[in-house]
Amino acid sequence: MQPTEPSPPRIARNTLMLYFRTLISVVVGLYTSRIVLQTLGVEDYGILGLVGGIVSMLGFLNTSIEGATSRFITYDLGIGDFDKLKQTFNAAFQSHLFIAFIIVFFAETIGLWFVNHQLDIPQERHFAANCIYQISILSAVIGITQAPYSAVILAHEQMDVYAWMEILNAFLKLFIVWLLQLASNDKLIFYGVLSFAVTVLIRIIYRIYCHRHFAESHLCFEWHPQILRKMLSFSGWNLYYDAGETIRLQGVNILINRFFGVVLNASCGLASMIQGTCWVFGHNIIAAFRPQIIKQYAVSNYSRMQLYMNQSFKFTLIIISFFIVPAIVEMPYLIQHWLGFLPPFVVVFSRIYLLDTIFGLINSILNIGILAEGNIKVISIVSGTLKFLCLPLIYLLFYFSFSPTCAYWCNIFCLLVIVVSDCFVLKSNIPHLHIRSLLSTCMMALSIILICSIGYLAFRNTLPVGFLFKVCAAFLFVVLSSLLSYLLLLDASEKRLLRLYLNKKVKG
């Protein structure tokens, strides 16, 4: 059975649904994070991010098999083999269950020792830190076994499900913040318990939805060693890559804790949250294109695969710049009005993190093509090794009293090298793709962003100081970027489809 021919309106609709989801998440997240920081205090907020990051480091095992799960489920759906799709889902669930046991084992042995003996946590907060650590482990287990269900929803492109679930999640987070302010006991532990309860509820609803709408998500616990072997082989190579990514991100947080203390971890956590917000905006567009790219590879439609990868570069980079560029320029103003004060280094951390997001999104799009083909050995070895090498370099810089910002600049340099290597790997794995076309699209988009950013800064510096003028300057940047992108970046067919889509929306 051949897959249904995908249409640009469907991708646009999925992107809009994901953006609607993200908008709700961002508004609620910014509000709740401010209240949580004020309620817990800088020290407890830093402990929350630091201890939770230890479990996230162990989660690279899950990330590896999760990537395999998403790829194989989407591929089987693309070729229309329902029996194999059901077998793949069951094999994926078994794999994730096994990974959950492994993570619990390491978390309760090595991880627990690390939290209690290696992290710089005030003695009087050790009990609370251990409680948060155990709650984080339980949340990780729930999330690990949820991954196959999320992969099914993504493969079927039911993005509206994510949107509505995020609305529910947002309201529950607001409820948590309200309860947290009323609590009289240890607020850090109370917040951890409430967050875990929300996690469990959301995961249960997701699974009920999958059971009712997707027959392949019904567990039967059949043993399919051949499928399991392929998935584990794929995830085995992916494991090294994800381990490097985890160390690249979480290792910096630990080194900053060891050299600069828990207060600076709070700044890292806040900057990471800002980056995560912008990352989700960009990832939403990629998520809308990802199933189509893999499905087109599954039926050997390389021209359509090329088209979707090019479009993913165009729309991801331009739209994400609408958020990233104004955020970088106005970062001190935004954080001051968000938190009411400026924690040390949070502005510079956030700005570098946002630059990191741009190159990370480029890398993610290239990775979709490589993952679709399935041969990830070379990319795992090269990219994983580069990410591993970042940590000892950062350690040396801190040891010789360099600024903590050096860590984030090292990460960006590492990402640039990885992007170049990924281009070579993608061309080697899928010769039918025109890498020059992908790079040309990417460079054109980045050039438009750079030109409009220069114009944005020049115009902003001529305006008086004030919120209204800042909004006007940001709006001008969005308009100018959109206009140049329409004129220089979109081809004739994309312009025609965009006009038809907008006319349809205007007419209702």
N, C-alpha and C positions, 0 to 999 in steps of 0.2 A: 504494500500500500504506500503510495507516494504521499508525502505531507502536503497539506493545503498550502497553496502559494501565499506567502505572507504579503501583507500590504502595508505601505508606509503609514496610512491612518491608524492601523492597529498598533504599530510601534509608537506613534505619537500619543495615542490614547493611553497606552501603558505607561509612557513617560510622564504624562500629566497626572495619572493616578499616583505614581510613585512620588512625584513632586508634591502633590496634595498631602500625601502621608508624611513627607519630610517637613513640610511647612508646619504642620501640627506638632511634629516632634521637636522642631527647632524652637518654636515659640514656648512650648511647655518646658523643654529642656533648659533653656536660658533662664527662665523664671525659677524653676525648681532648683537648679544648681546654685543660684544665688542664695536662695533661702536655706538650702542644705549647708552651704559654706558658712553662712552667718550663724546658723543654729549649732552646727557641730564645732565650728572654730577652725582656724587654719591647720592646727596640729592634727586633729582627728580627721579632717578632710584629706590631708596628706597621707595618713595611715590607711584610709579607705582605698585610695588609689594605689598605694604601694603594695598592700597585702593582696588586693584583688589582682594586681599585675603578676604576682607569683603564680597564681592558678592559670592566668592567661598564658604564661610562658609554657606551662605544661600542656596547654591546649593546642600547641602546634601539632601534636599527634592527631587530634581530631580534625584540624584544618586540612591535613594531608588527605585523609580518607574522605572528608567532605567534598574536596575538589573532585576526587574520583567519582563519588556518588552523583554529583551534579552533572558531570560530563557524560557518564554512561547512561543515566536515566534520560537525559535530553537526546543523546544519540539514538537510543532505542525508540524513543517516541518519534524521532525524525524519520526513521526507516519504517515505522508503522508496525513493529513486531510486538504485539501486546503480550504474548506469552513470555518472551524474553524480558520485556519490561517488568512484568510481575516478579520474575525470578531475580532480576537485578535489584529491585526494591528490597526483597527479602534478604538477599546477600548483603546489601548495604546496611540494613538494620542490624544484622548479626555482627558486621564489622564494627559498627559504631558502639554496640553493646560491649564488645570485647575491648575497644579503645577506652571506654568509660572505666572499666575495671583497672586497666593499666594506669590511667591517670590518677584514680583514687589511691592506688598502691604507692605511686611515687609522691603524690601530694601528701600522704599521711606519714611518709618516712623522710625522704630527702627534703621535700618542701617544708615540712613542719620544723625540721631541724634548722633550716635556713631562716625561717621567719623568727624563731626564738633565739638564735645565736649569732646571726650575721647581719640582720637589719638594725639600723639605728632607730629604735623605738623607745620612748620614755618608759621606764620600769613600771610606773603606775598604770600604763595603758596596755600592758602585755596581755592581760586577760581579754580586754575588748578586741585587741588585734587578733587573738586566737579565735574568738567567736566569729569575727568577720571572715577569717580564713576558712573556717569550717562551712559557713554559709556559702562562701564562694565556691567551694568544692561541690556542694550539693547543686548549686545553680549550674555549674559546669556540666555535671552529669545529665541534668535535665536538658540542657542545650545540645549536648552531644547526641543523645538519642532522638532529638527533634530534627536533626539535619536531613534525614531522608525525606521527611514530610515537606520540609521547606523546598527541597530540590524538586519534588513532584509539582508543587504549586508553581515554582519558577518555570519548569519545563512546559507546563500547560499555559503559561503566560497569564495566570490569573492575578494580575497586579492589584486589582481592586480589593482583593482579600487582604493584602498587606496594608492597604490604605485604611480600611475600616478597622482592622485590628490595631493599627497604630493610634487611631482615635480613641479606642477603648483604653489602650495602654497609657495614653496621655492623661485621660481623666483619672485613671488609677494612680498615676504619679502625683497628680495634684492632690488627690485624697491622702496619699502618703505624707506629703509635705504638711498638710493641715494637721494630721495626727502627730507628726513629729514635733510640731510646735507645742502640742498639748502634753507631750510626754514629760514625766518627772523623773524617770529612771535614766539609765545610761542611754543617751540618745543615739550613739553610734551603733550599739547592738540593736536597738529598737528599729533603726533605719534599715539595717541589714536584714532583719527578720521580715519586715514589711515588703522589702524589695524582692525577697525570695518568694513570698506568697504571690506577688503579682506575676513573677516569672512562671510559676507553676500553673496559674490560672490561664495565662495566655497560651502556654504550650498545650494545655488540655483542649482548648477551643480549636487550635490549629489542627490537632489530630482528629477531633470529631468531624471537622469540615472535610478533611482528606478522606476519611472513611465513608462519608456520605456521597462524595462526588467523584472519587477516583478509585476504581476497583483494584488497581494494582497496589494500593496502599494497605490492603487487607493482609495482615500477617498470617502465614501458614507454617513458618519455621521449617521449610524444606531446605535440604542441604544441596547446594549447587557449587561444588568445589571448583569447576572450571571458571565460572563467572567470578567467584570469590578470588581465585588465583589471579585473574586479569586485573581485578580492582586493587588487590594488594600489591601487585607488581607496579601498577601505575602510582598508587599512593606511596609505595616504598621510595621511589625516586622523588616524589613530591615532598616526602617527609624531610629530606635534607634541605630542600628549598625553604620549606615553611619553618624549619628550625632556625635557619639563618635569619628569616624575616622576624621571627619572634625575638631573637636575641638582639637584632638591630633596633627594635622598638623598646622592648621591656628592659634589655640590658642597660640602656642609657639611663633609665629611671633608677635602676639599682645603683649604678656607679655614681649618679648625682646624689643619691642618698648617702653613700659611703663617704663621699668627699665634701658634700655641702650641707647635709642634714635634711630632716623631714620637712622643714618649712619650704625649701625649694622644690620638694616633690609636689607640694600643693600647686605651685606655679606650673610645673610640668603637667599635672593633671588638668588644669584649666586650659592650658595651651593645647593639650591633646583633645580636649572636648571641642574646642573651636575648630581644630583641624578635622575632627571626626564629623562635625556638622557639615562643613564644606565638602568633605570626602563623600558623604552620603548623597549630596546633591549631584555630584558628578557620577557616582556609582549608579544612581537611579537610571541615568541615560544608558550607561553600559549594560545594566541589568535588562533593559528593554530590548537591546540589540543581541545580547549574548545567546539566548536560545535560538534565534534565527541564524546566527553565524554558524553555530554547531550543527543545526539541522541541515543547512545548505551544504556543509562539508560532508555530512552523512550520505547525501544523495549525489555527491560529486558535482554540485553546481558551483564551480569556483568563481565564475563571474559574479553571481549573486552574492557569494561570500565576500568577494572583494568590495562590492558595492556597499554592503552593510558595515564592513570594517572602516571604509573611508568615511561613511556618514557618521559612524560612531566617533571618529576623531573630530570631525567638524563640529557636531552639535555638543559633544562633551566639553571640549576645550573652550569654545566660545561662551556657552551658557555658564560654565563654572567660573569664567572670568567675571561675570556679572556680580558674583559674590566675593570672589577672592581679592580682586584688585581694590575695590572700595574698602574691604575689611583691612587689607594691609596698610592702606593710606591712613585710615581713620582708627587704627587699632587703639591708641591711647584713649581717644575720646569714647570709643565703644566700651572698653573695659572699665573705664572710670564710671560710666553711667550704668553699666551692668552690675558691677560689684560694689560701687561706692568708694573704692580705693584701688590702688595699683600694687599688687604683690610684686616682689622683686623678680626681675627678668621675665615676667609674664608677657610683656609686649614683644620683646625681641624673640622669645621662644615661639610665640604665636605667629609672627611674621615668617620666620624661617619654616615653621611647620606648614604654612599655607603654600609656600614655594615647593616644598616637598610633595604636597598633594598633587600639583600639576604633573610632575614627572611620574608620580605613582600611578596616576590615571592613564598616562600614556603607556606605561609598562603593563597595566591591567588589560588594555585593549590588545596589545601584541600577544599577551599570554593566552587570550581566548583562542586565537588561531592555532597556537602551539598545543594547547590542551585539546582542541577539537581533533587534531591529527593523532594525538595520543602518545607520541614519542617525546617524552620530556626528560630523557636521561641527561642530555647535554646541558639544557637550560638549568636543570637542578644542580648539576655539579658546578657550573660556572657562576650562576647567580648566588647559589647558596654559599659558596666559598667566599665570594666578595662580601657578602653580608656578615659572615663570621669574622672576616678580617677587620671589619669596622670596630669591633669592640676592643681588641687589644690596642688599636691605634688611639681610640678615645681614652682608654685607661692611661696610656703614656702621656697624653696631652694633659689630663687632669693631674697626673703625678708630678708633672713639671709646672704646675700652677697656672695652666691656661684657663681661660674663661669657660664656663659651662656651655656657652653658645657654640663652642668648637664642635661639640658632639653632633649638633644638628647640621652644621655645615658638612661634616664628614659623611653624614647619611645622604645628603643631597648629591655629593660627588659620587658616592657609591651607586645611587640610583641612575645617574647619567651613564655610567659605565655599563650598568646592567641593561639599560635601554638599547645601547649600541649592540651589545652581545645578543640580545633577543631578536634584533632585526636579522642578524646573520643566521640564527637558529631557525627562525620562521621561514626564511628563504630556502634554507637547506631542507626543511621538512616538507614544505609545500611549494615546489617550484612554479606551480601555476599562478601563484600570487605575485603581483607586481609590487615589490617592496618600495621601489622608487616612488610609486604613486602614493603609497601610504605615508612615506616620509615627506613628500612634497605637500600633501594635505596638512600634515602635522606642522610643518614649518610655516606654511601660509597662515594657518590659524594662530600660531604663536607670534608671527610678525604683526598680524592685525591687532592682537592683544597688546603688544609692545607699543605700537604707534598710538593706539587709543589711550594707553596708560600715560604716555608722555603728554598728550593733549589734555587728559584729565587733570594731571598735576599742574600744568601751566594755567588752565582755567581756574582750578581751585585756589591757586596762590594769588589770583587777582581779586578774589571775592572777600568780603568782610567775614569775620569769624561769626559763626552761628549755625544752629542746627539746620535751618531752612536752606542756607547756602550750601551746606555740605550735601544735603539731599539733591539739590539742583545739579551740583557737580557730578555726583554719582549717576544721576538720571541721564545727563549728557553723555557720560561714558557708555552707558547701556545703549542709548540710541545710536551713537556713532559706531560702536562695535557691531550692532545689528545691521546698520546700513552698509558698512564696509564688507561684512560677511556675506550679505545678500548679493552685493555687486561683484565681489572678488572670489568668494569661496564656494558658493553654490553653483552647480552646473545648470544648464537650461531645464532639464527634466525636474530637478529638485526645486527650482524656482516655480515651475508650473504647478507642481504638486502642492507647494506651500501656499500659492495663491488660491488654488482650489479649496484647500483645507480651511484657510482663513475666511474665504467667501462663504463656505458652508456654515462656519461658526457664526458669522455675522448675520446670516439669514435665519439662523436658529435651527 
